[in-house]
Amino acid sequence: MKKLLVLLLVLSAPSLKAQDQTSLEKHYQAFYKQMRVQGDINGIIQALTHLNVIAPNTARKDTLAYIYSSNNQHMQALNLLGIERLEEDSDLAVQVKAVSLKAIEQPKRALEHFEELAKRNPSAYLLYEVADLKIVTGDNSGALVSIKEGQALTKADMKYAFYERQQPYEVALKSAFFHLEALVIYNTDKNRIKEAIALIDRALVLSPNFNLASLSKQALESRLVVPEETPKD
C-alpha cells in the first residue's frame, strides 16, 4: 500500500506542477490586465517579467522591452533584447534597440537598427533619423542620400518634435530636412556656407519657431564675419 501511494505521488507530480504553472500564468495575466487598467507602469513591468519567467514568449519579451524603453529605462530594455542586429528580430524589437541605443548615445549602433527599420518599412521619419545619425557619425554623403529619400516621402502636414529646450516643440518635417541638408552642405564644403544659410532660411520660413535652426544660422553667420584688421603701429 505504501509503495502504491509513493507511485501515485510520483505520477501525479508533473500534473500538479503543470496545474500550478497554469494557475500562476492565469494569475499574472489577470494582474497584467489590471495594471494596464490602472496605468501602473511598474506593475505592468512586474507582471510581464513574471509571465516571461513562467512562460517565455518572444512577443511578450519585446513588449516588456518596449515598455522599459518608453519609460526611459533604456539599459533595462537593451539588457533584455541585446544590442546586436538580428534578422529574426520583430519590428518592435528593432525599434526598441534603435531608440534605446540613440538615447544612451551610441549613434553607430543605433544607426544600423534605424537603417534596418527604414529598409523594412521606409518612411520619412525613419529616414530623418538615419540621416541625422549619419551626420553625427561623419557620413555626410550617405546622409545626403537619406535626406533626399526622406524629402521625397515627406508630406506638408508632417511634424517633427525637438527636445533641446526645456519645453519641447514641433516643426514641419520639411523644415527639419532643410536644416539637416544645410549641415551636410557646410560639413562637406565650408565655402558653401551661404548656400547652407539659405536652406536654413527656408526651414525658418516654414517653421519660425525652429529654435535649433535659428541657433545653427547664428553659428554659420558668425563665420561669415570677416575680422577687422589690427591697426598697424
URSUL-V383688 format. One record per backbone hydrogen bond with DSSP energy under -1.0 kcal/mol. NH is the residue of the N-H (numbers start at 1). CO is the residue of the C=O. Records with the same first field share a line. If there is no record, write none. Layout:
# URSUL-V383688
NH = CO + CO
This chain:
# URSUL-V383688
5 = 1
6 = 2
7 = 3
8 = 4
9 = 5
10 = 6
11 = 7
12 = 8
13 = 9
16 = 12
17 = 13
18 = 14
19 = 15
20 = 16
21 = 17
22 = 18
23 = 19
24 = 20
25 = 21
26 = 22
27 = 23
28 = 24
29 = 25
30 = 26
31 = 27
32 = 28
33 = 29
34 = 30
35 = 31
36 = 32
37 = 33
38 = 34
40 = 35
44 = 40
45 = 41
46 = 42
47 = 43
48 = 44
49 = 45
50 = 46
51 = 47
52 = 48
53 = 49
54 = 50
55 = 51
61 = 57
62 = 58
63 = 59
64 = 60
65 = 61
66 = 62
67 = 63
68 = 64
69 = 65
70 = 66
71 = 67
72 = 69
73 = 68
77 = 73
78 = 74
79 = 75
80 = 76
81 = 77
82 = 78
89 = 86
94 = 90
95 = 91
96 = 92
97 = 93
98 = 94
99 = 95
100 = 96
101 = 97
102 = 98
103 = 99
104 = 100
105 = 102
106 = 101
110 = 106
111 = 107
112 = 108
114 = 110
115 = 111
116 = 112
117 = 113
118 = 114
119 = 115
120 = 116
121 = 117
127 = 123
128 = 124
129 = 125
130 = 126
131 = 127
132 = 128
133 = 129
134 = 130
135 = 131
136 = 132
137 = 133
138 = 135
139 = 134
140 = 138
143 = 139
144 = 140
145 = 141
146 = 142
147 = 143
148 = 144
149 = 145
150 = 146
151 = 147
152 = 148
158 = 155
160 = 171
162 = 169
169 = 162
171 = 160
173 = 158
176 = 172
177 = 173
178 = 174
179 = 175
180 = 176
181 = 177
182 = 178
183 = 179
184 = 180
185 = 181
186 = 182
187 = 183
188 = 184
189 = 185
192 = 189
196 = 192
197 = 193
198 = 194
199 = 195
200 = 196
201 = 197
202 = 198
203 = 199
204 = 200
205 = 201
206 = 202
207 = 203
210 = 207
211 = 209
214 = 210
215 = 211
216 = 212
217 = 213
218 = 214
219 = 215
220 = 216
221 = 217
222 = 218
224 = 221
